[in-house]
Amino acid sequence: MIGFIKGTIEEITEDSVVVDNNGIGWQVFVPGSSLAGSIRQGEEIKLYTYLSVKQDSLSLFGFLNRDDREVFIRLLDVSGIGPKGALGILSVMSSDDLRFAVLSDDAAAIAKAPGIGKKTAQKAVLELKDKFKLDDAFEKKLAHEQEKAGTGATAAGAGAETDAVQALVALGYSGTEAMQAVRKVGADESMDSEAILKAALKFLF
């Protein structure tokens, strides 16, 4: 398996890039979200890759980080979702958004991806729910947000959000309601679980 490709972006198409690596141009299919703002012609890039092998073709898919590639591979485990379908999902939503959509039973959000119907989206929620954990989803989201902000990621904020969700469930709200309310808060590092809980409750009344 090709773990990653590092080189210069020579060409950008509607759904792929051509990366010059030591004089060889590799065509790599990438999510539309990456093409929208993170990839520019002439720049150096490192893409974590997945090689799709079919009877009559080889296709290389690339992602800006390992997490996106991991989620892409998990999507391939869902019956009815192939590489292009998985790439389509990650083109309309981030890996973090996908995790929360699965954990909150939000199949409608997944169904917005091109080529993914309502039944397939519901199947994705059903088959992926036991593979995504609430704590892990919050921690990864926090890490990604802090990485973009140029700060070190910690699990403190993620733990506070998880505690708030659990407190809401203890108060009688469903897991879906609790998670959606906490997500709407948009908590930062300065908020503890009590502050998040109070803010989340406002979205539930």
N, C-alpha and C positions, 0 to 999 in steps of 0.2 A: 504493500500500500504506500502511496505517496503521502507522507505526513504533512508537508507544506511546500509551497513554492515561494521563493523570494526573488524579486527582479523588478524591472522597469515596466510600467504600463505603456504598451505601444499602441493599443487600440481599445476603444470602448464601444460596444454594440448595445442593442436594446436590453439584452439579458446576460451579457458576458463581457469579459475583458480578455485581451491577449497580453500575456506577461512574457517579456523577453528575459529568459534565464540562460546566460552563457550562449547567446546566439540562437536559442531555440524558442520559438513563439508558442507558448501554451495557451490554448483557449480554455478559460475557466468560467463556468456559469456561476453567477453570484446573485444574491437577493437584490431586489429592486431598491430596498432601503439603503444598501451600500452604494449603489450607483447614484442615488439621489444627492449625496453630499460628501461621502467619505473617500471616493475614488476619483482621481484626476489623471488625465493623460500626462505622461512624462515623469510621473512621480515613482519613487521606490515603494514597493508594497510587499507585505508578507501575508499570504493567504493559507489558512489551514484547510486542507483539502480532503475530499472524499471521492474515490474513484468508483463510478457506477459501471458495472460490467454487464452487458447484455449480449445476446447471441450474435447480433450484427453490429454492435457499436460499443465504444468506450467513451464515457463522458466524465469530465472532471468538474466537481463543484467546489467552490471556495468560500471561506468565511474569514472575517477579520479577527475573530477570536475563537478559542477552543470551545467555549460554551455554546456558541451558535452552531458549531459543527456537531457537538454532542446532541443538542436538541433536534437538529436535522436528522441525525441517525435514529433518534427515538421515534420521530415521525414516520420514518420508513418502516418501522415495526407495525404500524397501524395498517390493517388490511384495507386495501383500496387507495392508499396514498403512495405514489411513486416519487422518484426524485424531483420531477418538475412540480408536482403538487406540493411537496414539502417545501420546495424553494418558494413557491407562490405564497404559502402561509407566512414564511419568514420575510416576505416582501411587504406584507401589509401589517405585520405586527412583530415586535421584538421578541426575543426568547423569554424575557421577563414577562411581557404581556401574555404570551402563550401559556406560561406556567399558571398565571393567575386566572386566565380564562378557563383552563382545565380544572383548576381547583375550585373555581366558583361556578362550574357547570354552565359557562357562557359559550355554548356552541354557536350562537349567532355571530359572535365576533370572529370565530374561526371560519365560518361559512362565507365571510366576505372575501376570502382569498379566491383568486381565479381558478376555476375548475374544481372547487370544493363545494359540494352541495350540502344541504342541511343534514342528510343522513350520514354522510361521511364525517362531517364535523361532530355530530353526536357520537359517532363511533370513536373518533379521536379522543373525545372527553372520557368516554367509558374505558378505553384501553390504556390511556396515559395516566389516569388519576392515581393509580397505585405506584407510579414511577416518579411522581413529583411530590415533594414534601413541603409543607407550609414553611417550616423554619428555613429550609434551604432556599425556597423561593424568595423570602424576604432578605436573606443574607446576600444572595447573588444580586438582587435588585439594588441593595444598598452599595455593594461593592462596585457595580457598574456606574452608579450615579456619582460616587466619590472619585472613581477613576476619571470620569469626564471632567470633574471639577478639579482634578489634580491633587487630591488629598488621599491619605491612606484610608483604606476601607476597614471598618470595624464591624463587629457583629452586634454592638450595643443597640443601635437603632432598630436592627432587624429583630432583636429579642424583645424590644419594647412593643413593636407592632404585633408580634406573635402573642405576647401576653395580653394585649388589648383584644385580639380576636378571640382568644380563649375565654377572656372575661365576658365578652358579649355572648358567647355560646352558653356560658354558665348562667347568664341572665335569661336564657330562653330563646335567643335568636338562632336561626339556622346558621350553619357554617358559611353558606353562600352569602347570606345577608351580612354577617359579621365581616367577612373578608372584603366585600364590596364597600362597606361603610368605612373601614380602615383605609382602604386604597384611596378613597375620596379625600381623606384628611391631608394626604401629601406630607406626612411627617418628616421632620428633619432630626438631626442628631440631638438638638437641644430639648426635644420632647421625650418625657418618660412615658411609661405605659398608662399612667393615670391621665396625663394630658391628652394622649391619643384617644383613650377611651371616652373622655368627656366630649372631645371634638367629634368622634364617630357617632356618638349617641344623637347628636343634632341631625345627622342624616337619616336617622331611623325613626324620627317622630314626624 
